[in-house]
Amino acid sequence: MATGTLNSLPLYCCYCLVFLINPYYCQQFSISFLQPTDCGVQQLFDISSLTCVKCGPNQVSSKSGLSCECQKGFKILSSNGGSITCQKCADPKSGVTQDGYECISCPGGLGEDGRCQCPGGSVLVERNVNGIPLQEALCEFCNGTDPAFSSPDTKGNRCVRCQESFISTSQSCECGSNYMAGGMCFPPSNLPSQVQTTINFAQLGLAVVSSWLVSFLYSSAAACLLFTNRTACQALGNMCVMNMHSSSSISNDACGLFNTIYRATAAQGNNQDNPYWRSNLPWLYYGEQPGLASRVLQTEPLPVGFSFKGANKNTNIGLLAAVYTVQGEFLRWENLGRKYLQLCPDTITRLQAAYTFGTAYKQNCVLSVSDLLAAYPEPLFYDIFMAQQNSAGDTRLVPVPILNLNLQLNSQFINQASNMNSWYLTRRLLVVDTLSGREMSVTPRVIRVANNLKLRFQLVPNTQNGQVYPPLVTVSYTDILITDQAKQTVAVSFSLEYEMDQNDAQVKTDIALGVLGGVAVVYSLLKTASWKRRIASPIVDVKTILKFLLFYAGDLANIFFFITMGTGLYWLIFYKAQQFVSVLLPLPAEEDRFVIYVGCAFALKAVQFLHELWLQMSVDIFFIDWERPRSSKSSKPVEGCGEGKSAAPTVSIWRTYFVANEWNEIQTIRKINPTFQIISVLFFLEVVSFSSLALRDPSSELQRNTEEYIPDYSRILRYGVAAAMWLSIGFIQIIFFSVFYDRFVEDKIRQFVDLCSISNVSVLLLSLRCFGYYIHGRSVHGHADTNMEEMNLNLKKEAENLCGQRGLAPNSDIQTFQISITSRLRAQYDRILEPLNRSNGPSRLIDASPNPFEQNTRAYHTMNRFLASVIDHGHREMDYIVKDKLLFERVIGMEFIEPLDKSIFYNDDSHSFAEVLFYGNEATLLIFDTLFFCVVDLGSQNYILAAVLTYVQQLIFRLIRNVSGRRNLARKTLVDKRFLI
């Protein structure tokens, strides 16, 4: 085994040495970069080895550089397809035949390539009829007169019939004294001999001499006019389209020549009995002057209507186009439902979605200039028609007019005016023009691209069967000066719009706003009058006007909200549910006014909400403790007082603290759960996809395929869907809490009233100076400050009707009241609290005598005794009566009787004292949250962001209400805020 290893070692070393010495294995393989132009005169470029290879003897490189050919004076002796052998001709003066295989005597001179040449008008003959080479070549002249009318072909090998314009003009193949242009011969005519061959690129302020117009403008116009050449007429029309259909006083440009021919051929009649479509000419204009747009666009509807649903569903927009080359040749009829007008690349499904009626389609992209140059070496021209089948099943084509925004009439862009009567409609369309901006080079100096192309449909007013007027194609072009085509880009867009006359809807909205606004003024005046009566102030001052404006802001906010809500639901229901098209969504620009209405509703509702929030945080409140001290027999002696002195009987304050805490807790409770509200709204809008109903298309499907085209959202529909969803879930919650939860689980408002009765504490609330609410909590058992056994016994007696009723009036259970108090009672109330108000005011007004704690205690006991005595009819001059409110008083929220001598306690079974809480203002809060959510969504088009911000604002305002309400409660009830947990 060791020997075998030693024997293989020399072989292994040699193998390694070969690899180390060979440079191929020592460095990376590479070759020299060579092109055919790098090879010498006697070399060819070998397409196999990609190098230059030397030609054979007496050979030189061909023009392409990819093969070799014999030198001048040499003929091909042999050829195997890959290489040739050359032999020198015997006579140095002879030439070589055209195929290079024979030497031949030439009757004329030799060319640079060593082959025979013949004078003009003759052809070279090198073989006889049976193919035998001649000893001497012949130059046969072509007979250019009748009847031959022949001339050499382009290669000079044959005599062929000369071009018909020569025969028609001069009766020979010579043009003579006539005018020759574009390879054709023309007799004298009314056309100017000098034509305008420049293309005006107005955006760049640049005029380019177009090589295409130089070559073919005059010849196309002359052939069209003189020879009725239809292809030439189409080519002339194409040149006018490349010049943006622009016309001026100059009559020798493309459009000027076309119009000259149009007027000169009036006697020839019209195509298809159309006065704008002259025989043999393309149809370029609607009339000879602008002003026919309204007649074309708003007179004759399409014969077949559109429908979204049902057996007669028809949403297909069938656009056909007659396609022409730039030379004027007809290519084909083309269905435009794919990509011909849409430059942006996309899937076939999404591209075809543009031609579904009612779908607001919009496509934007940025294209490379180099890609456009490669894809459109020559422009194509489209005459667009809309195909519809009549009742007989025949396909009828309706022409589609074009509004070219780049069209100039006497240097004015008349199609950019807002007045339709000044428009000049046209017919033929091009999308990309890379030809007219070429001067003499292959690469154009300027190209022109349709950067914004829009197809618009207008609904016939008051139609019930989906009739629309002929669609209008609006196109604008951008001019691009070629500097670096690899880096240059152009932004393009394609869109479809559907519109109807919105004036009637706007008038109705304005009428509704005017009428309801007037009602709101009257209602706000009633509220202001009620407020004036409730504050006992007969004077109309600045504060009164400000209060009226605040009331009016809230009422006007409700009007704006319900009008916008109704508008959103109207469009949502009638647009999505209609069978035959009778309404179309407002355009995005037409939605701006609606968004302003929504903004006004939100701003005014915010003012109302902040106003009510301020009123709630400044309400006057006091807890009346009816508990009286127990008998002094049970009082204990006070220690440390010398003799055995008994302490004065006291009443526990904990019941009042407990009631105050409960009031503090219910200040921000609501009839809905905000967290559940937001989660539910997001679930239905985003997960169930109710948001799909807001898309600008006729489909009512909730789940959409992501591979399909998804249109933009309508702001009106988006608002309608969001507001309806928010209000629906809110109403469901309110109904649930009112019907089930409050009855069978817990009703915090009623529980608070019960707590007051059990605690023997009444609550006086003054939301205004002389108006408020009273909760009668006086215990029917006389005492509430007792032990558990006695408390349970009292509750048992009450359950078994073994004691009196809780109501303020005898034999009554009514414990809650709206109160309208006299100014005398209010003045006494303020007088008791005056020392406390001074202590909370500026330092110069503070009474320095007693300390704040004693002052609060004394004021509390004084107020408690005073209010208790008033409730017990202890003050004849401040007495009150109890009565029911009239129905009309409840409806308008105003008391007819003014409390002059006696206060009035109105029975209130509905617990309206909740109006000073969030609980009693659920309508305002719900509408404010709805508007906040919708306004954020309209600005961001994002339901999730709107939900998050709505939840945050709810938390912030609830925190403000809690903190401010707690501070107000401690200040007004004289309860230390440390006990308000």
Secondary structure by P-SEA (a helix, b strand, c coil): caaaaaaaaaaaaaaaaaaaacccccbbbbbbbbccccccccbbbcccccbbbbbcccccccccccccccccccccccccccbbbbbbbccccccccccccbbbbbccccccccbbbbcccbbbbccccccccccbbbbbbccccccccccccccccccccccaaaaaccccccccccccccccccccccccccccccccccccccccccccccccaaaaaaaaaccccaaaaaaaaaaaaaaccccccccccaaaaaaaaaaaaccccccccccccccccccccccccccccccccccccccbbbbcccccccccbbbbbbcccccccccccccccccccccccccccccccccccccbbbbbbcccaaaaaaaccbbbbbbbbbbbbccccbbbbbbbbbbcccccccccccccccccccbbbbcccccccccccccccccccbbbcccbbbbbbbccccccccccccbbbbbbbbbbcccccccbbbbbbbbbbbbccaaaaaaaaaaaaaaaaaaaaaaaaaaaaaaaaaaccccccaaaaaaaaaaaaaaaaaaaaaaaaaaaaaaaaaaaacccccccccccccaaaaaaaaaaaaaaaaaaaaaaaaaaabbbbbbbbcccccccccbbbbccccccccccbbbbaaaaaaaaaaaaaacccccccaaaaaaaaaaaacccccccccccccccccccccccbbbbbcaaaaaaaaaaaaaaaaaaaaaaaacccccccccaaaaaaaaaaaacbbbbbbcccccbbbbbcccccccccccaaaaaaaaaaaaacccccccccccccccccbbbbcaaaaaaaaaaaaaaaaaacccccccccccaaaaaaaaaaaaaaaaaaaaacccccccbbbbbbcaaaaaacccccccccbbbbcccccccccccccccaaaaaaaaaaaaaaaaaaacccaaaaaaaaaaaaaaaaaaaaaaaaaaaaaaacccccccc
